[in-house]
Amino acid sequence: MEDHSSAISLSPLTPRSAVISEVESDVSSEDETLGHSGSQLPPGVAAVHHEEHEELPPYSRAHPNQLAGRRGEHSTTLRRSVLALFLTVIYAALALYSWVILVRLSFRPIHNRSWQPYTIDTEYSPCYDLQPMSYAVDARFYRSAQIIQSIVSVLTLPMIAAVCASAAVVFVQNQKDGMSMSMRHVMALADNRWMDLSLVNDIIHVGWKRCGSALLILGVFLHFIGAIVYPIQSIFLTSRPIHVPSSCSQSYTGGDIGVLSSTSSESDGVDSAVGGMDVVMVRSALESANSNKVFPQLWQRKAGQQFNTFNSFADMTDPFYSEVPTGFNTGVLRQFAPRVNSSTTYSSIKAAQWPANCDHTDNAFFASYSSVFSGDASWAITACMPADVNQSPWSSTRDRQEFTETLYLNISVPQAVEYDSTPAGGALFEINVTTTAGYFELPNYMNDGMPGPLLESDPTTNLCGTDCIAQDTEVYAKKRMRRSSTATGNTTFSPSNGFTTVNKGPLLTTAYAMFGPGSFIETFPADFSVIENNIPSSDVGGYTSYDVNACIALAPAMNLFSTPVDALGDNSDSCISISFIEPSEYSGNAYQLIETWILAISSNQQQIPNAFTSAAFLSNKNLIESMEPSWVINQDLGSEMEIPDISLGGIIAVSVLMGLYLLPLLALAFYASRYPRWTRRLDSFAMLRLGASMGEEVFPMFVAYDKNAIKELDEVPGVVRDIGLSSGNAVISAGRIGLGGGKPLQKRRKYQCFEGDNQTWNTAERVQIQRSANA
């Protein structure tokens, strides 16, 4: 078989017909481009051969075998080609660079620990001590990774094809024997069939064994992975905008629940110089309270809500008070703020459930008022809180705290003429207000502008790391004066030291504001007498018999209850008003006017939870805002930049795909560069030489559409081998490559080559050739 294979690669061209020979002789005589072989031959040999085969064209004047052992022949040693390896290494480095940079930037910047703000060694430092990091370098890295990724994705398939074509040369010459591959196998590699879908059709019709090879399988695999890796990467890899630190500023300083005290010490953090000021402030707020008024400090656990009113309590998600206005965003910083939430429940109770001897319980809150007016019309109201009102329920901690206060209320209108009367013994209510307080994370870019939940523990000790900035400052409590407060003979109110208790609970503050000393129900009769004595008796503007209402007082929380229209058709929701029937007359009575307020409460029991929750909100608001400012809120809205965004699953998937084609590609490029080769690439010129070596007897210039039917492609060997010396009696001579027979190509041996690749014989080789010639 080896002799047959050698004969195929060395057989000369057969004589042509007379017509063809004559035409080719005429053409070849004028064609200067076909005489390169003659220029390689010694003059004597060329002349003799031309005379013997005058009918052949110039490029076939002599068979290569006749050039053996002559110094005029051109020869060279086989050479390695590292170009494919060099380009593959550069390509792989660029691919890995772009991917690593994109993955790295999706989690953290290049020169910092994370995208979180101010992650520096000075952990928990104040805002003014910090300098923002510069992210210009990261932006440049991201831009370079995007550009390189685009270049690499375009070069992927051409790069794989080039490496496969380079490796195919070594693969074809390094087979274990001359018949390991047929010409059909070699042509499949030369045609780059790994990129040709028609390969599937050939496999079906001629079978894999006749056209496939290990390198072809690897080429198909590499091209498939290379074709899908970057489209899949584009599915997982997107970009997202982030904000990076630009300038840190202390935007606000407010109260700190952590310095509240349950005692009346001077260091409790409340900026109130006079005991009871909280009651006065809340009473004033309750007088003007309106269910439709927007409160900027009314928060809920929902992003983007900024216009909340007291009417919204029932529909809000976890409503609470915070001193910072709703919608405040700390930007790239994690900041925390105090929050207080009070919720109200109520129930109608029996007389047996009323606390016994509440009016005689030490340190309890108790207030009772009654009146008889207009003959037999009367009303009575009693409020009682049996707990110790001298002790504040607040704790000096930033941890979550919770307490419940209970108010008992008895409203009686037994002899009402114009209104529905209450049940015998009055309408008794148990009102419970539960207050929870602590800290929450303010909206920022990291939590997508969503206020955080109520935290269970102090955020400065358990939640803050290097991404936090100091918020608490040293508190300098103001020195207070205290003055005693004693009863002045008002028998409807039981005096209690609780009026001056520091840091009252919100329900106790509300109770004092509505029913305590100086409240509307206590002071209005005296105030009304002054108003009554100053009502003008003369014409006040030419009024007719139509009623004219005049607002003379604001009752606390009156607007928080929905009251019915009175008997005269007047709506009493807004204030306490009197009605002028004639220009010089008016209708009304102080105690009758107070009754409109009492009825607003008793007749609209369903509004009790919302009204007392609103009152508690105002009480909590006054408590926090009256504290010594000691809790700093910092802000840094940052500057926006784009960074890559990819999930962990996407990183794993794309990394696996890149490894599946980069590692084999590098290995294939190393394989292609390791062995000396007989040609640079298995390209068209290489196939031209293979075809020429077999001659027209094997593959004549015939029309061929269906090459699958050409059996010679399966019979002719395609392995390039060393088929021996060009002359059997030369000591040193150029070897010859051919198909099939012989032995593997040798690294240090010279083989016949074209003139442009000729290597000059060295001195030792020349001496040995001369000695051989003289022998």
C-alpha positions, 0 to 999 in steps of 0.5 A: 500500500505504501508503494502504491501511495508513493506512486500516486504522489510521484507519477508524471503527467501522461502525454496529451493528444496531438491537438492539446499538446500543440496548443499547450506548446504554443501557449507555454512558449509565450507564458513566462509565468510557467517556467519557474521550475526550469529556473530551479534545474541545473542547465544540463538536466533541463536541456536533456529533459526538454528534448525527451519530453518536448510535448509537455508544458514547461512546468512538467519538463522534469519529474521531481525525482530527476532533481535528486542529489543536485546542488541546484535544487531548492530545499528548506527545513520544516518550520513552526508557525506561532502566529496562530498561537500568538493571535489566539493568546491576544484574543483570549486575553482581550476576551477574558479582560472584557469579561472579568472587568464587566463581572467585577464592575457589576459587583464592585469598582476596581479600586474600592471595596464596593459601590456603597458610599464612603467605604474607607478605613475610617469606619463610622466617621462623621460626614465632614471627615469623608471625601468621596471616591473618584469613579472616573477610572471605573467608567473608563474601564467599563467603556474599554470593556464594552469596546473590546467585547464588541471587537472580540464578538466580531472576531470570534468565528474568524479566529476559530476558523483561522486556528482550526485551519492552522491546526489542520496542517499539523493534524494532516501530517501527524497521523499514525500511518499514511492511510489514516485519512483519505482525501475526502477527510482532508478536503472537509478540513480544507473546505472549513466544513465546520462552518458549513451546514451542508456537512449534515447532508454529507454525513447523512448520505456518505456517513461520518466515517468517510468525511469526518475526523476528530479535528472536524468534530472539534471545529464544529464544537468550537464554532457552535459555542463561539457562535452562541456565547456572546448572544447568550452573554447579551441576554444576561448582561445589561446595564443599570444606572447607579449613583456614586458619592459626590458630596456629603452634607449634613442636611438635618439635625433632629431629636433622638429617641435614645436620649428620652428618659422616663424621669424628669431629670434635666438630661432627658433631651426635651427642649421644654423649659416649662412643664406642661408645655407639651399639653398646651402645644398639642391642645393648640394642634388639636384645635386646628387639626383637620382630617384633610390637611397634608402632613409632610411627616406622616410616613407609610411603608410605601415608596413615592407617597408624599401627600398623606392626611389623617383620613388616609390612616385606614388605607395606609401601610404601616403609617408612622411619624418621623421628623424627616419629611416624607420623600426625603432621600439620603441618596448613596448613604444609608441613614436612619431616623427615629419613627413613632407609630400609635394606633388606636382601638376602642370598644364599648364597655359595661359599667362593671368594666369601668375602673373602680375608684378611678377618681381616688386612685393615686397618680391617676388621671381623672377629669369630670365635667357636667352641666344643666342648661335650658331647663332640663337639658344636660350633659356629663363627661368623665375621663379616666386613666388609672395608670401612674401618670407620673411615670413616663412610658418612654425608655432611653434606648434606640432599640424598638420599644412598645407600650399601651395606654388606656383611657376610659371615657363616659359621655352622657346626654340623658336629657337631650331634646334636640339630639339623640340621647345616650343610653342610661348611665351614658356611653362608656368607651375603653380607648387603647393607644399602642405606641411603637417607637424605634428607628428605620432606614430612610429611603435611599438608592440602595433600597429603591426609595422604600422606607425601611421597617421598624428596626428591632435594635439600635442601628448604630451598633448592629446594622452599621458597618463601613457604609454608614456615617456617624449620626448621633452627636453629643447632647447638651441638654438645656437647664430647666426651671420648674415651677409648681402647679396647683389647683385653683378650685376647679372642682371638675378636675382632679389635679395631678402631678402628671400634668408636668410629667416629662415625656408623657405618652401620646394618649395621656398628653391627648387626655390632658389637652382635651380634658385637663386643666386649661382645656376647652371644656374647662375654660370655654364658659368663662371665655364665652361670658366675655364674648357674650358681653361684647356682642354688639347690640346695634345693627351689624350690617343690615342683616335680614331675618336669615341666620348668620353664624359666627365662629367664636372658638375651636374645640380640640379634635372637633374637625376629626369627628364627623358631626351631624347638622344641628337642629337649626341646619348649621353644620358644626364640623369646623368650630364652635359658632353662635347664630345671630337671628336678628341683627342685635340678637343671637342664639346660644349658650356656653354649655349648649355649645360645649354639648355640640362638641361632646355630641360630635364624639358620642354620635360618631363612635366609628371616628374614635380610632381615627381621631385618637390616632391623629391626636397621638400623631400630633402628640408624638410629633410635638415630643420629637420636635421639642427634643434637643437636636442631636440626631444628624441626618446626612445626605449625598444624592451622588452622581449617576453612572452606568455599570454592568448588571448581571446575575450570579447565574448569568455569570456562571453560564457565560463563564462556562461557555467561554471556558468551553471554547477558549480553553480548547482554542488555546490548546488547539493553537498550541498544538498547531504551533508545536510541530514543524509544518509543510505549509502554513495553512490548509488552504487552496494553494495547499490543495492545489499542490496535493492535486498536482502531486497525484496528476490528471490520472487520479483527478482529471479536469472533469465536471463534478457536481456530486463529489460524494459519488467520487470513490477516489476521494475515499481511496486516495490517502490524504496524510502528508508524509516523508516519502524518502530522499530525492536520490538514493546515492546522495549522502546529504540531499533534500527529502521529498513530501508526498501522500500516503507512504513513507514516514512522518515528517522530520523536524531537522531534515530539508525538503524540496521547496519553492525558490522563495523558501530556499535555505542555503546549505551550510559549509558542513553540508557542502563538504559532505555533498562534495565528498559524495560526488567524488566518491 
